[in-house]
Amino acid sequence: MEARRRDGEVVVGGHARQQFHDARGYGRPLGGNEIALAPVEAAHLLYRGDLDAVDGMDFADFLDAIEDGDADGVGARFLTYADLRSRGFYLAPEREGWIADPREDADLAVYERGEDPRGGAVAYHVRVIGERTAVPAATLGNVTLAVADEEGSVTYFETAREGIEGATTFDPPAVEGVLLSDRVLVPDPPEELHERGFYGQPVGGREEADSLQLSLVEAASLARRGSLSVPGGAATIEDRGRTVEGERFDQRLAVYGALRADGVVPKTGFKFGADFRTYREVTSVEDLDHSEALVWVLPAGHAFEPRELALYVRLAGGVRKRAVFALRDEEGGISWPSVAWVTP
Amino acid sequence: MEARRRDGEVVVGGHARQQFHDARGYGRPLGGNEIALAPVEAAHLLYRGDLDAVDGMDFADFLDAIEDGDADGVGARFLTYADLRSRGFYLAPEREGWIADPREDADLAVYERGEDPRGGAVAYHVRVIGERTAVPAATLGNVTLAVADEEGSVTYFETAREGIEGATTFDPPAVEGVLLSDRVLVPDPPEELHERGFYGQPVGGREEADSLQLSLVEAASLARRGSLSVPGGAATIEDRGRTVEGERFDQRLAVYGALRADGVVPKTGFKFGADFRTYREVTSVEDLDHSEALVWVLPAGHAFEPRELALYVRLAGGVRKRAVFALRDEEGGISWPSVAWVTP
């Protein structure tokens, strides 16, 4: 069966409507027996041998022709389309005339399993990229990201904007500390500071500890609340933070403060390669649940390399924690996109 | 008990030799009852209250005084020293006069459990850094890295230079392909290319596949061996690689080629956030063992942020694979430092 390109679609007549649309969910009906196929659908039909040619082109030539310098576009979209079809899903392009309320930030609508384009509900709005296409963090949330890697396997990431909610209530007592290098030491601290508030870490193992060491973000946050005093005043802690960490210190401090203000307890995520691991509700360190999320602090305008995203999300999944990103915006606000692996 | 600083050490007399050295493994004997303590040992004795002061300074003042602008130095060394002591190890500084053959790239020698500085064997040569100190990849290998994070917990990384050895023998057949965007398509490939050589990936799911897609590194590697021909010749593949990936393409291609030459089969590590996952011996894709290592390709001169290292190593550990780095040098050679978590 032959087909031809028209206005960014591929038009095919003959038995196409019955054979491709009605029976197998490809394309959108035009008049009579004609249907319009999205380029990716036409590529799939060419690949399977159901279409012989489009404007005389075979599969490889057609893919090359519609690529239009969009290095990762059609290749990745074709691979994703083929992958999802092989898993038994019907799909439609996210375009006016194809689905109701198409999404600008998505490429493919994936219908619920068992449902088809004629009135079916959409399960995933999928944005397709290749593994070499950077993804601005600000565009994550309420979309499923499909990443076609260099070998053509497709990985799916569900993105959301749920943030982190906590239920910890703790009013830190007044304490005195001393700034030592890139830490603050609190000699003979009130027990509740660590045991209930989960601030700091006992020095030298718990048994022999009689000092608590606070990280600079913990210390700066306590100092801002007026709970911690150090020689030189609160500003010396933040100055030290900027000296050893640069701009990232203020970014991390803002995220730390926002989490504590929401009743979430952040502790270092170093062992997970993250900025923080977080606890939803701490009543006592003796009786601590596992941390629920790993938080990476991102500067305004951050764009992920897909491989970087895969690393964060795989790691978080492996330790059964959510991967959450604290994305600063230009005005100093924070949004909280989260990303998880999903297998459609 | 009082002590005083002298030539970068802390000298203490009285019952010090018997009490600190003979009974508890601190310091090195001078004449008579005197011993010399390394600064970190003196800090530990001050912290525990076994020493009252050094030149009149208490623990915090002493730590501050010996810090000498070395932001992560003494704080991290003290925390590591205290951590290892609390785990029951004896330690000595890696210095002439303290241990035989001190290592320049290490800070602390850790004796085998149950052995002490008087003739004991060294279990770990530990280099101590803070989590904000970048580590040149070229310095990894045959040293244990101790990273004190911002909350004072210490993470240990064992580093080696074992490389990756393989036993795969496969001589790829001559095939023809076509360059499509950032992939190469091989229509109707000989079955052995994928099934025995583990080159490429069937397009569109295995059942319906009649084409193999090769990644650009696979294709370029096959083309260099004279096994793959494409319209335009082998150079067009490498050109495309450089267009879509820049310098990293040549780096990754060199690493891919070196692994294949050693009988190791590299496949994409995208799902693990790595460049490659590797198989030691592939005889058939039907009968594939798990991949053994994850490989990250690093440019010459790369220095790790410790948190980045924690991320790679944690991820690899979680999926029971070795974390191996392919480090290019300025002459185009490759060295293979590997890193693993270790709990002393």
Interface residues (C-beta under 8 A of the other chain):
Chain A: H44 Y47 R48 A60 L63 D64 E67 A71 D72 G73 V74 G75 L79 A82 D83 R85 S86 G130 E131 R132 V147 D149 E150 E151 G152 S153 T155 V178 L180 S181 D182 R183 L185 P187 G200 Q201 V203 G204 G205 E207 E208 S211 Q213 S215 L216 V217 E218 T243 V244 E245 K267 T268 F270 K271 F272 G273 A274 P306 R307 E308 L309 A310 L311 Y312 R314 L315 G318 V319
Chain B: H44 Y47 R48 A60 L63 D64 E67 A71 D72 G73 V74 G75 L79 A82 D83 R85 S86 G130 E131 R132 V147 D149 E150 E151 G152 S153 T155 V178 L180 S181 D182 R183 L185 P187 G200 Q201 V203 G204 G205 E207 E208 S211 Q213 S215 L216 V217 E218 T243 V244 E245 K267 T268 F270 K271 F272 G273 A274 P306 R307 E308 L309 A310 L311 Y312 R314 L315 G318 V319
